[in-house]
Amino acid sequence: MAGALFGPGRQAHAWVRRMQTLLKRPNGIRRVLNSASVHRSRQTLKGKRRTAFDKAYNYLRTRTKFLRYAAYQRVGIPCGSGVTEAACKTIVTQRLKLSGMRWTKGGAQTILDLRVLNLSGVWAEAYQRLLRTFPSVTVPTYATRGRNELTIAA
């Protein structure tokens, strides 16, 4: 969008840096869109520059609900790609890309689902929920008749 508004050069880079700062503030995406609209209204864009601006502007406008970085930071949700990249390595690569392994899409998805449950610490809760969906079954057991009747080798 900066390239469409300002062309290549320092002015575009400076505007991008300001917009990156604005995005991290409350209502940041609205401020960025407003700034872009103001700069757009001051000039006539034609051809590829207009197409590039419209595409970028509409992309941001239709995704405003996902671009609430200040709110994400306030509740501790990381905004960088590092966490996602590390999760991909930990969850996917370390399990699915071992030597000689071949997976169907369904099999890989099942393993990844189980791995996410385990690594996120909610395995026990999820497993208990799953068990509650099955009917209760009583398994007959052998009862001892008296105390110390069984000797167990240890």
C-alpha positions in Angstrom: 0.0 0.0 0.0 2.9 2.3 0.8 4.4 1.7 -2.6 1.1 2.6 -4.3 0.7 5.8 -2.2 4.2 7.1 -2.2 6.2 5.1 -4.8 9.6 3.6 -3.9 11.7 5.5 -1.4 12.1 7.0 2.0 8.6 8.4 2.2 7.0 5.0 1.8 9.4 3.4 4.3 8.7 6.2 6.9 4.9 5.8 6.5 5.2 2.0 6.9 7.2 2.5 10.2 4.6 4.9 11.5 1.8 2.4 10.6 3.6 -0.4 12.3 3.6 1.6 15.5 0.0 2.6 15.1 -1.0 -1.1 14.6 0.2 -1.8 18.1 -2.1 0.8 19.7 -5.8 0.4 20.5 -7.9 0.8 17.3 -4.6 0.7 15.4 -6.0 -0.9 12.3 -8.7 1.8 12.0 -5.9 4.5 12.3 -3.9 2.8 9.6 -6.9 2.6 7.3 -7.8 6.2 8.0 -4.2 7.4 7.3 -4.3 5.4 4.0 -7.6 6.9 3.1 -6.4 10.5 3.8 -3.3 10.0 1.6 -5.4 8.3 -1.1 -7.8 11.2 -1.2 -5.0 13.7 -1.8 -3.9 12.1 -5.1 -5.2 10.3 -8.1 -4.0 6.8 -8.4 -4.2 5.1 -11.8 -3.5 1.7 -13.3 -1.3 -0.7 -11.3 -0.9 1.7 -8.4 -4.6 2.0 -7.9 -5.1 -1.7 -8.2 -2.3 -2.3 -5.7 -3.7 0.2 -3.2 -7.3 -1.1 -3.5 -6.2 -4.7 -3.0 -4.1 -3.9 0.1 -6.7 -1.6 1.5 -9.5 -4.1 1.1 -7.4 -6.9 2.5 -6.9 -4.9 5.7 -10.5 -3.6 5.8 -12.0 -7.1 5.6 -9.6 -8.4 8.3 -9.9 -5.7 11.0 -11.3 -8.1 13.5 -8.1 -10.1 13.3 -5.7 -7.2 13.5 -6.3 -6.1 17.1 -2.7 -6.3 18.2 -3.1 -4.1 21.3 -5.9 -6.4 22.6 -3.8 -9.5 21.9 -0.8 -8.1 23.7 -2.9 -7.0 26.7 -4.0 -10.6 27.3 -0.6 -12.1 26.5 -1.2 -13.5 23.1 2.0 -13.4 21.1 1.8 -11.5 17.8 5.1 -12.6 16.2 5.6 -15.6 14.0 8.3 -17.1 16.2 5.8 -18.9 18.5 4.0 -20.3 15.5 7.2 -21.5 13.8 8.5 -23.1 17.1 5.1 -24.9 17.5 5.3 -26.2 13.9 8.8 -27.6 14.7 7.7 -29.1 18.0 4.4 -30.5 17.0 4.8 -31.4 13.4 8.4 -31.8 12.4 9.6 -33.7 15.5 6.8 -36.3 15.1 5.9 -36.6 11.5 9.2 -36.1 9.7 11.2 -38.9 11.4 13.3 -41.1 9.1 11.3 -43.5 7.0 7.9 -42.3 8.1 5.0 -42.0 5.6 1.6 -40.7 6.5 -1.8 -40.4 5.0 -3.4 -37.0 5.4 -6.0 -38.5 7.8 -3.4 -40.4 9.8 -1.1 -37.4 10.1 -4.0 -35.2 11.3 -5.1 -37.7 13.9 -1.5 -37.9 15.3 -1.2 -34.1 15.3 -4.6 -33.8 17.1 -3.4 -36.2 19.8 0.0 -34.5 20.0 -1.5 -31.1 20.5 -3.7 -32.4 23.3 -0.7 -33.9 25.0 1.7 -31.0 24.6 -0.9 -28.4 25.6 -1.5 -30.2 28.9 -5.1 -31.0 28.4 -4.8 -34.7 27.5 -6.2 -36.0 30.8 -9.2 -33.7 30.6 -9.9 -34.6 26.9 -9.5 -38.3 27.6 -12.0 -38.1 30.5 -14.5 -36.3 28.3 -14.1 -39.0 25.7 -14.6 -41.8 28.2 -17.8 -40.2 29.5 -19.3 -40.5 26.0 -19.1 -44.3 26.2 -21.6 -46.4 28.2 -20.5 -47.6 31.6 -19.3 -51.2 31.6 -18.8 -53.4 34.6 -15.9 -55.8 34.3 -16.1 -58.9 36.5 -13.1 -59.3 38.7 -11.9 -62.1 40.9 -12.2 -61.4 44.5 -9.9 -62.9 47.1 -11.6 -64.8 49.9 -9.4 -63.7 52.7 -6.6 -61.5 53.7 -3.1 -62.4 52.5 -4.5 -65.2 50.3 -2.6 -64.0 47.3 1.1 -63.8 47.2 2.6 -61.5 44.6 6.2 -61.8 43.6 7.9 -58.5 43.5 
